Amino acid sequence: MIFSRPGKRAASAALLFVLLCAVSVYAFTAGNYDISAGRVFAVIFEKITGVSFAETQNMDRVIIWNIRAPRVIMAVLAGISLASAGAAYQGCFRNPLVEPFILGASSGAAFGAALGIVFPEAFLAVQASAFVFSLAAVSLSYFLAKNKGEAPAVSLILSGVIVGSIFSAMVSILKYVSEDTQLREITFWMMGGLYYSTWGDIPVNAAVTAFCFMAVWGLAWKLNVLSMGDDEARSLGVNPEKYKLIFIVAATLMTSVCVATVGIIAWVGLMMPHAARLLMGPDNRFVIPVAAMMGAVYLIFCDTVARTLTPAEIPIGIITSVVGAPFLIWLLRSRSRGMFS
């Protein structure tokens, strides 16, 4: 149901924020080591203010602050990045089935990560290599599609498919020549997961995500104009090529830094913008922040399920795909074009 009144939209956004806080607290308490919400708040308060509580134990501090806190924060950042990037891409391409990896960001990152794993001494670290090649893949897709100063949406999508196929083939070659332990590491990286998240990953991810998200959200009204088509945008005084490039660069930076840290997590960038449109309508000024909060909630939930469902942790990409496939079936059978009208 679409809430068109400002009051209902604000109430919906507030409820989503409360849900995000509640899910985050639950993620801190869920797991094999039993921790109450009170002890979670006590440890966080102690770390922020320096005031310690007698009831907090050293094991609580290690699990809450060193293990679970980075995972929860990275889940929030990854959810914001993928969901808002998906909304930006869908608006630019006027295609409801576009997601953040359409221009080859995931396959490029996979190739970079595989290089870092198979040849650790000859290439950059896995995260840095994944980030560089993710940006390189999207840049190559854009320049292949560009013709006479313009990059039509169809050409961008086709070039993204081509570049993605090339990098996927190179990943397969690296899998073929890798050792068993390296092959296993590549496979698990491509499934996505937050199990390697540390406090060292937070500053760069937070800075890039915050800057790019604010840029996309601040230009959301331009994205509304682009969603009408290039000719309509020009008639309203908006340069479609200029703003397409801005949105693609911002969305790609968010996606690349996210994928480089947590691996390939599919469906979030496809599902969350649609869910936000169903709730808020087609106006991207409301869709982008709501989709970002939904993405954060969804990834925290999926990560909690991934690490608590079985004794051995399940890669989060499997959880998101299990939920995402039925959603795509519903999307294909629904009148999704009405979300953009």
C-alpha positions in Angstrom: 0.0 0.0 0.0 1.4 3.4 -1.0 1.4 6.1 1.7 1.1 9.4 -0.2 0.4 11.8 2.7 3.6 13.3 4.3 2.4 12.4 7.8 2.0 8.7 6.9 5.3 8.7 5.1 7.1 10.2 8.1 5.3 7.7 10.4 6.4 4.8 8.2 10.0 6.0 8.1 10.0 6.4 11.9 8.6 2.9 12.3 11.4 1.6 10.0 14.0 3.3 12.1 12.6 1.8 15.3 12.6 -1.6 13.6 16.2 -1.1 12.6 17.2 -0.3 16.2 15.2 -3.4 17.5 16.8 -5.7 14.9 20.2 -4.4 15.7 19.8 -5.0 19.5 18.5 -8.6 18.7 21.5 -9.2 16.5 23.8 -8.4 19.5 21.9 -10.8 21.8 21.4 -13.7 19.3 24.1 -16.4 19.1 25.6 -19.4 20.9 26.8 -17.2 23.7 23.8 -15.9 25.7 23.9 -12.1 26.2 21.0 -10.0 27.5 20.1 -6.6 26.0 21.0 -5.0 29.3 24.6 -6.3 29.1 24.8 -5.2 25.5 23.9 -1.6 26.4 26.3 -1.8 29.4 29.2 -2.8 27.2 28.5 -0.2 24.6 28.0 2.5 27.2 31.3 1.5 28.8 33.2 1.6 25.5 31.8 5.0 24.5 32.0 6.8 27.9 34.7 4.8 29.7 32.4 4.2 32.7 32.5 0.5 33.5 29.8 -1.6 35.2 30.5 -4.3 37.7 28.2 -6.8 36.0 30.0 -6.7 32.6 32.5 -9.5 32.0 35.5 -9.5 29.8 33.9 -12.2 27.6 30.9 -9.9 27.1 33.2 -7.1 26.0 35.0 -9.3 23.5 31.9 -10.8 21.9 29.8 -7.7 21.9 32.4 -5.1 21.0 35.0 -7.0 19.0 32.9 -9.6 17.2 29.3 -8.6 16.9 29.5 -4.8 16.8 31.6 -4.7 13.6 29.2 -7.2 11.9 26.1 -5.3 12.8 27.6 -2.0 11.6 28.9 -3.6 8.4 25.4 -5.1 7.8 23.9 -1.6 8.2 26.5 0.0 5.8 26.2 -2.8 3.2 22.4 -2.6 3.3 22.4 1.1 2.8 25.0 0.9 0.0 23.3 -1.8 -2.0 19.7 -0.6 -1.5 20.4 3.0 -2.4 22.7 2.0 -5.3 19.9 -0.2 -6.6 17.4 2.7 -6.4 19.8 5.0 -8.3 20.4 2.4 -11.0 16.8 1.6 -11.5 15.9 5.3 -11.8 18.7 6.0 -14.3 18.0 3.0 -16.5 14.2 3.2 -16.1 14.2 -0.5 -15.6 12.7 -2.2 -12.5 14.9 -5.3 -12.8 18.2 -3.5 -12.7 20.4 -4.0 -9.6 23.8 -2.6 -8.5 25.8 -5.4 -10.2 24.3 -4.7 -13.7 27.5 -3.0 -15.0 29.9 -5.8 -13.9 30.8 -4.6 -10.4 30.4 -8.0 -8.8 32.2 -10.0 -11.5 35.1 -7.4 -11.5 35.3 -7.6 -7.7 35.3 -11.4 -7.9 38.2 -11.4 -10.3 40.1 -8.9 -8.2 39.5 -11.0 -5.1 40.5 -14.2 -6.9 43.8 -12.5 -8.0 44.5 -11.5 -4.5 43.8 -15.0 -3.2 45.7 -17.0 -5.9 48.6 -14.6 -6.2 48.9 -13.0 -2.8 52.5 -11.8 -3.3 52.1 -10.4 -6.8 48.8 -8.4 -6.3 47.2 -6.1 -3.8 45.4 -7.4 -0.7 42.1 -9.2 -1.4 39.9 -6.2 -0.4 41.9 -3.6 -2.2 42.2 -5.8 -5.4 38.4 -6.4 -5.3 37.7 -2.7 -5.0 40.0 -1.7 -7.8 38.8 -4.3 -10.3 35.1 -3.6 -9.4 35.7 0.1 -10.3 37.6 -1.0 -13.4 34.7 -3.2 -14.6 32.1 -0.5 -14.3 34.4 2.1 -15.9 35.0 -0.3 -18.9 31.3 -0.9 -19.2 30.5 2.9 -19.3 33.2 3.7 -21.9 32.2 0.8 -24.1 28.6 2.1 -24.1 29.5 5.7 -24.6 29.1 6.9 -28.2 29.2 10.5 -29.4 29.1 11.8 -25.9 26.1 9.7 -24.8 25.7 6.4 -23.1 22.1 5.1 -23.7 20.7 2.8 -21.1 20.4 -0.2 -23.4 24.0 0.2 -24.4 25.1 0.4 -20.8 23.2 -2.8 -19.9 24.6 -4.7 -22.9 28.1 -3.5 -22.2 27.7 -4.5 -18.5 26.6 -8.0 -19.6 29.6 -8.3 -21.9 32.1 -7.1 -19.3 30.6 -9.2 -16.6 30.9 -12.3 -18.8 34.5 -11.6 -19.5 35.4 -11.1 -15.9 33.4 -14.2 -14.9 35.3 -16.3 -17.5 38.6 -15.0 -16.0 37.4 -15.9 -12.5 36.7 -19.4 -13.8 40.3 -19.6 -15.2 41.7 -18.6 -11.8 39.5 -21.2 -10.1 40.9 -23.8 -12.5 44.5 -23.1 -11.8 44.1 -22.5 -8.0 44.9 -24.9 -5.3 42.1 -26.6 -3.2 42.4 -24.2 -0.3 42.4 -21.2 -2.6 39.5 -22.5 -4.6 37.5 -22.9 -1.3 38.4 -19.4 -0.3 37.3 -17.9 -3.6 34.0 -19.8 -3.5 33.2 -18.6 0.0 34.2 -15.0 -0.8 31.8 -15.1 -3.8 29.0 -16.3 -1.6 29.3 -13.2 0.6 29.6 -13.0 4.3 30.2 -10.7 7.2 32.3 -13.1 9.2 35.5 -11.2 8.4 34.2 -7.8 9.5 36.5 -5.9 11.8 36.6 -2.3 13.2 39.3 -1.6 10.7 36.8 -2.0 7.9 34.3 0.5 9.3 35.9 4.0 8.8 36.4 3.7 5.0 33.1 2.0 4.4 31.2 4.5 6.6 32.9 7.5 4.9 32.3 6.3 1.3 28.7 5.2 2.1 27.8 8.4 3.8 29.2 10.7 1.1 27.7 8.7 -1.8 24.4 8.2 -0.1 24.0 11.9 0.7 25.0 12.7 -2.9 22.3 10.3 -4.3 19.7 11.4 -1.9 20.4 15.1 -2.4 20.0 14.7 -6.1 16.9 12.5 -5.8 14.7 15.0 -7.6 17.0 14.9 -10.6 16.6 11.1 -10.5 12.8 11.6 -10.7 13.4 13.7 -13.8 15.7 11.0 -15.3 13.1 8.4 -14.7 10.8 10.2 -17.1 13.3 9.6 -20.0 16.1 11.5 -21.6 14.0 13.7 -23.9 11.7 14.8 -21.1 14.8 15.5 -18.9 16.3 17.8 -21.6 13.0 19.6 -22.0 13.1 20.3 -18.3 16.6 21.7 -18.4 18.3 18.6 -16.9 21.4 17.2 -18.7 20.7 13.4 -18.6 24.3 12.3 -19.5 25.8 14.5 -16.7 23.5 13.3 -14.0 23.5 9.7 -15.2 27.3 9.7 -14.8 27.0 11.3 -11.3 24.5 8.6 -10.1 26.5 5.8 -11.7 29.8 7.0 -10.1 28.2 7.4 -6.6 26.3 4.1 -6.8 29.4 2.2 -8.1 31.6 3.6 -5.3 29.1 2.4 -2.7 28.7 -1.0 -4.3 32.5 -1.5 -4.9 33.6 -0.7 -1.3 30.8 -2.9 0.0 31.6 -5.8 -2.2 35.3 -5.5 -1.5 34.6 -5.9 2.2 31.7 -8.4 2.5 31.8 -10.2 -0.9 28.9 -10.6 -3.3 25.5 -10.2 -1.7 22.7 -10.5 -4.3 19.1 -9.4 -4.3 19.3 -6.5 -1.8 19.7 -3.8 -4.4 16.9 -5.3 -6.5 14.4 -6.0 -3.7 14.6 -3.1 -1.3 13.9 -0.2 -3.9 10.7 -2.1 -5.0 9.6 -2.6 -1.4 10.2 1.1 -0.7 8.2 2.1 -3.8 5.3 -0.1 -2.7 5.4 1.7 0.7 6.2 5.3 -0.4 5.3 5.7 -4.1 7.6 6.4 -7.0 9.2 9.7 -5.6 12.9 8.9 -5.1 13.2 11.6 -2.4 11.4 9.1 -0.2 12.3 5.9 -1.9 16.1 6.2 -1.4 16.2 6.7 2.4 13.4 4.2 3.1 15.1 1.6 0.8 18.4 2.2 2.7 16.7 1.5 6.0 15.0 -1.6 4.6 18.3 -2.8 3.3 20.0 -2.4 6.6 17.2 -4.2 8.4 17.2 -7.0 5.9 20.9 -7.6 6.0 21.0 -7.6 9.8 18.2 -10.1 9.8 19.8 -12.3 7.1 23.2 -12.2 8.9 21.6 -13.2 12.2 19.9 -16.1 10.5 23.1 -17.1 8.7 25.1 -17.4 12.0 22.4 -18.9 14.2 20.5 -21.2 12.0 23.1 -24.0 12.1 26.2 -24.6 14.1 28.3 -23.9 11.0 27.8 -20.4 9.7 25.9 -20.1 6.3 27.2 -17.6 3.8 24.8 -14.6 3.8 24.5 -14.7 0.0 22.7 -18.0 0.2 20.1 -16.6 2.7 19.4 -13.5 0.6 19.1 -15.6 -2.6 16.6 -18.0 -1.0 14.4 -15.1 -0.1 15.1 -13.1 -3.3 14.1 -15.8 -5.8 10.4 -15.9 -4.7 10.4 -12.1 -4.7 11.6 -12.0 -8.3 8.9 -14.5 -9.3 6.3 -12.3 -7.6 7.8 -9.2 -9.3 7.6 -10.7 -12.8 4.0 -11.6 -12.3 3.0 -8.3 -10.9 2.5 -4.9 -12.6 5.9 -3.6 -11.6 5.8 -0.9 -14.2 3.1 0.9 -12.2 5.7 1.6 -9.5 7.4 4.1 -11.9 4.3 5.8 -13.1 
